[in-house]
Amino acid sequence: MREVHQDVRVLFVEEDAFDVVVAVYGGPDNICGSVRLTADDADHRARQLRLLHRWASESTPLTFVMSEDRVALVNDRALVERLLEPTN
């Protein structure tokens, strides 16, 4: 089973050892909760933190996707914009 919630925002992000804790809220269903992401690689974790902090500070609307064993936050608008860029 998969849950999908659109127009979700990142409320805050914090680093906890090898984990990144992300609080999310909003969307038509008014969801509110937190997700703990684990990244053993320090460089990967730093990139995640930068991106998540940017999404939080810019109030970027995201799509929250959750399946049985995975969670993803997706910036659909950025993805569509990249797909629509002209290729020369």
N, CA, C and O of each residue as an XYZ file, in Angstrom:
352
protein
N       0.835     -1.181      0.000
C       0.000      0.000      0.000
C       0.882      1.247      0.000
O       1.926      1.273      0.652
N       0.466      2.266     -0.721
C       1.248      3.487     -0.834
C       0.381      4.685     -0.452
O      -0.776      4.785     -0.860
N       0.956      5.588      0.332
C       0.289      6.844      0.683
C       0.979      7.966     -0.072
O       2.206      8.008     -0.151
N       0.188      8.876     -0.627
C       0.731     10.027     -1.333
C      -0.003     11.270     -0.833
O      -1.233     11.326     -0.846
N       0.768     12.264     -0.392
C       0.206     13.535      0.084
C       0.924     14.661     -0.660
O       2.150     14.764     -0.613
N       0.161     15.492     -1.338
C       0.748     16.596     -2.096
C       0.683     17.898     -1.304
O      -0.083     18.026     -0.349
N       1.505     18.861     -1.724
C       1.573     20.202     -1.118
C       1.940     20.164      0.356
O       1.413     20.934      1.158
N       2.847     19.262      0.703
C       3.373     19.142      2.064
C       4.602     20.043      2.173
O       5.333     20.215      1.198
N       4.831     20.612      3.344
C       5.988     21.472      3.581
C       6.875     20.874      4.667
O       6.424     20.086      5.498
N       8.155     21.268      4.640
C       9.089     20.877      5.697
C       9.030     21.950      6.779
O       9.288     23.122      6.503
N       8.698     21.567      7.990
C       8.625     22.500      9.109
C      10.014     22.749      9.687
O      10.425     23.896      9.865
N      10.731     21.670      9.978
C      12.113     21.806     10.452
C      12.891     20.544     10.157
O      12.329     19.485      9.878
N      14.203     20.691     10.228
C      15.136     19.597      9.964
C      16.198     19.631     11.049
O      16.697     20.699     11.402
N      16.543     18.473     11.574
C      17.668     18.425     12.509
C      18.466     17.154     12.285
O      17.946     16.131     11.840
N      19.742     17.254     12.608
C      20.649     16.120     12.458
C      20.818     15.463     13.816
O      20.996     16.138     14.831
N      20.760     14.129     13.822
C      20.911     13.365     15.051
C      21.828     12.182     14.747
O      21.372     11.137     14.283
N      23.125     12.355     15.012
C      24.139     11.334     14.705
C      24.101     10.997     13.219
O      24.402     11.858     12.392
N      23.738      9.765     12.858
C      23.690      9.359     11.451
C      22.319      9.603     10.822
O      22.105      9.296      9.650
N      21.407     10.150     11.598
C      20.043     10.347     11.127
C      19.754     11.815     10.843
O      20.394     12.718     11.381
N      18.768     12.017      9.978
C      18.221     13.333      9.708
C      16.737     13.232     10.041
O      16.026     12.387      9.495
N      16.276     14.095     10.936
C      14.871     14.104     11.330
C      14.197     15.263     10.618
O      14.647     16.406     10.700
N      13.103     14.955      9.911
C      12.384     15.951      9.117
C      10.943     16.003      9.597
O      10.241     14.992      9.582
N      10.501     17.186     10.025
C       9.098     17.371     10.408
C       8.365     17.931      9.190
O       8.803     18.907      8.582
N       7.249     17.300      8.847
C       6.463     17.730      7.692
C       5.043     18.071      8.133
O       4.548     17.564      9.139
N       4.401     18.946      7.355
C       3.027     19.340      7.674
C       2.333     19.827      6.409
O       2.983     20.131      5.409
N       1.023     19.896      6.465
C       0.251     20.543      5.423
C      -0.418     19.599      4.456
O      -0.690     18.437      4.760
N      -0.674     20.140      3.274
C      -1.380     19.403      2.246
C      -2.873     19.442      2.490
O      -3.321     19.887      3.547
N      -3.646     18.981      1.525
C      -5.105     18.980      1.659
C      -5.610     18.169      2.856
O      -6.677     18.449      3.401
N      -4.827     17.157      3.259
C      -5.233     16.309      4.388
C      -4.713     16.811      5.726
O      -4.942     16.180      6.758
N      -4.009     17.953      5.715
C      -3.432     18.530      6.937
C      -2.622     17.524      7.732
O      -2.838     17.348      8.931
N      -1.681     16.859      7.057
C      -0.855     15.887      7.759
C       0.168     16.613      8.629
O       0.517     17.764      8.365
N       0.629     15.948      9.640
C       1.653     16.482     10.532
C       2.402     15.288     11.106
O       1.791     14.367     11.648
N       3.720     15.306     10.988
C       4.492     14.194     11.520
C       5.962     14.379     11.254
O       6.387     15.421     10.754
N       6.734     13.375     11.584
C       8.165     13.448     11.339
C       8.648     12.152     10.716
O       8.053     11.087     10.878
N       9.752     12.288      9.997
C      10.379     11.167      9.310
C      11.839     11.152      9.719
O      12.477     12.204      9.775
N      12.374      9.983     10.005
C      13.791      9.836     10.341
C      14.470      9.127      9.176
O      14.145      7.986      8.848
N      15.421      9.828      8.558
C      16.184      9.284      7.442
C      17.570      8.925      7.934
O      18.185      9.701      8.665
N      18.071      7.772      7.550
C      19.402      7.336      7.967
C      20.351      7.397      6.779
O      20.055      6.877      5.703
N      21.499      8.042      6.992
C      22.520      8.140      5.954
C      23.880      7.976      6.613
O      24.351      8.878      7.305
N      24.508      6.831      6.401
C      25.822      6.569      6.997
C      26.913      7.422      6.372
O      27.892      7.761      7.037
N      26.757      7.768      5.112
C      27.751      8.560      4.395
C      27.591     10.039      4.760
O      26.538     10.628      4.513
N      28.631     10.638      5.347
C      28.563     12.021      5.819
C      28.310     13.013      4.687
O      27.571     13.979      4.876
N      28.904     12.797      3.522
C      28.687     13.712      2.391
C      27.239     13.655      1.916
O      26.627     14.687      1.640
N      26.702     12.458      1.824
C      25.300     12.301      1.404
C      24.363     12.965      2.412
O      23.413     13.650      2.034
N      24.642     12.752      3.695
C      23.834     13.352      4.758
C      23.903     14.872      4.685
O      22.883     15.539      4.856
N      25.077     15.432      4.435
C      25.238     16.891      4.330
C      24.435     17.438      3.155
O      23.809     18.492      3.268
N      24.450     16.722      2.018
C      23.653     17.159      0.855
C      22.162     17.121      1.177
O      21.420     18.039      0.827
N      21.731     16.055      1.846
C      20.324     15.959      2.251
C      19.937     17.129      3.153
O      18.894     17.755      2.966
N      20.791     17.409      4.128
C      20.506     18.501      5.064
C      20.395     19.840      4.351
O      19.478     20.613      4.629
N      21.315     20.124      3.434
C      21.260     21.395      2.690
C      19.960     21.516      1.909
O      19.300     22.555      1.942
N      19.598     20.457      1.211
C      18.384     20.474      0.405
C      17.138     20.631      1.289
O      16.260     21.440      0.989
N      17.068     19.874      2.350
C      15.912     19.942      3.241
C      15.795     21.300      3.920
O      14.689     21.821      4.066
N      16.925     21.886      4.339
C      16.901     23.228      4.934
C      16.420     24.256      3.911
O      15.670     25.170      4.254
N      16.848     24.111      2.658
C      16.398     25.037      1.606
C      14.894     24.895      1.398
O      14.182     25.896      1.311
N      14.407     23.653      1.318
C      12.967     23.443      1.155
C      12.193     24.057      2.325
O      11.129     24.642      2.127
N      12.723     23.925      3.533
C      12.049     24.497      4.705
C      12.042     26.022      4.637
O      11.002     26.645      4.852
N      13.183     26.624      4.341
C      13.266     28.092      4.333
C      12.470     28.715      3.187
O      11.994     29.843      3.308
N      12.324     27.992      2.080
C      11.580     28.509      0.927
C      10.127     28.036      0.907
O       9.382     28.372     -0.013
N       9.717     27.261      1.912
C       8.354     26.699      1.969
C       7.983     25.988      0.671
O       6.882     26.158      0.148
N       8.902     25.206      0.172
C       8.704     24.490     -1.090
C       7.599     23.443     -0.948
O       7.658     22.603     -0.050
N       6.596     23.483     -1.822
C       5.571     22.437     -1.780
C       6.139     21.124     -2.306
O       6.736     21.085     -3.382
N       5.953     20.061     -1.551
C       6.514     18.756     -1.876
C       5.419     17.700     -1.921
O       4.306     17.913     -1.440
N       5.754     16.574     -2.501
C       4.887     15.406     -2.430
C       5.549     14.396     -1.499
O       6.715     14.042     -1.671
N       4.792     13.944     -0.520
C       5.237     12.969      0.465
C       4.709     11.612      0.016
O       3.500     11.428     -0.124
N       5.615     10.665     -0.210
C       5.234      9.331     -0.668
C       5.750      8.320      0.352
O       6.929      8.327      0.706
N       4.853      7.451      0.821
C       5.248      6.441      1.795
C       4.710      5.087      1.350
O       3.524      4.928      1.063
N       5.620      4.114      1.302
C       5.214      2.732      1.067
C       5.564      1.949      2.324
O       5.903      2.546      3.346
N       5.489      0.645      2.268
C       5.726     -0.164      3.463
C       7.084      0.072      4.111
O       7.192      0.107      5.337
N       8.128      0.235      3.286
C       9.467      0.352      3.858
C      10.247      1.568      3.365
O      11.448      1.670      3.615
N       9.583      2.487      2.670
C      10.286      3.661      2.146
C       9.440      4.917      2.284
O       8.210      4.881      2.257
N      10.150      6.026      2.433
C       9.524      7.343      2.463
C      10.318      8.234      1.535
O      11.547      8.168      1.493
N       9.608      9.073      0.785
C      10.292     10.014     -0.102
C       9.577     11.354     -0.063
O       8.351     11.428      0.011
N      10.378     12.408     -0.114
C       9.865     13.753     -0.317
C      10.323     14.172     -1.707
O      11.517     14.142     -2.006
N       9.383     14.561     -2.553
C       9.696     14.846     -3.950
C       9.260     16.265     -4.289
O       8.134     16.672     -4.003
N      10.174     17.008     -4.906
C       9.842     18.336     -5.401
C       9.358     18.169     -6.841
O      10.138     18.308     -7.783
N       8.070     17.870     -7.007
C       7.497     17.606     -8.335
C       7.684     18.774     -9.288
O       7.989     18.587    -10.466
N       7.498     19.984     -8.766
C       7.561     21.165     -9.638
C       8.942     21.317    -10.246
O       9.062     21.627    -11.431
N       9.970     21.107     -9.470
C      11.333     21.191     -9.997
C      11.575     20.094    -11.020
O      12.239     20.316    -12.032
N      11.042     18.923    -10.758
C      11.194     17.802    -11.689
C      10.527     18.125    -13.025
O      11.118     17.902    -14.082
N       9.319     18.640    -12.985
C       8.602     18.988    -14.219
C       9.328     20.118    -14.957
O       9.454     20.078    -16.181
N       9.802     21.121    -14.218
C      10.542     22.223    -14.858
C      11.778     21.704    -15.590
O      12.070     22.148    -16.700
N      12.501     20.775    -14.985
C      13.685     20.198    -15.635
C      13.295     19.437    -16.893
O      13.983     19.508    -17.911
N      12.190     18.711    -16.817
C      11.731     17.947    -17.981
C      11.288     18.849    -19.138
O      11.374     18.460    -20.303
N      10.819     20.045    -18.811
C      10.327     20.969    -19.830
C      11.406     21.897    -20.381
O      11.159     22.643    -21.328
N      12.603     21.854    -19.792
C      13.697     22.688    -20.298
C      14.053     22.266    -21.716
O      14.102     21.076    -22.028
N      14.301     23.247    -22.568
C      14.691     22.897    -23.948
C      16.045     22.189    -23.967
O      16.951     22.531    -23.207
N      16.159     21.229    -24.820
C      17.434     20.526    -24.999
C      18.030     20.965    -26.324
O      17.389     20.868    -27.371
N      19.234     21.436    -26.269
C      19.932     21.910    -27.488
C      21.160     21.090    -27.740
O      21.876     21.333    -28.712
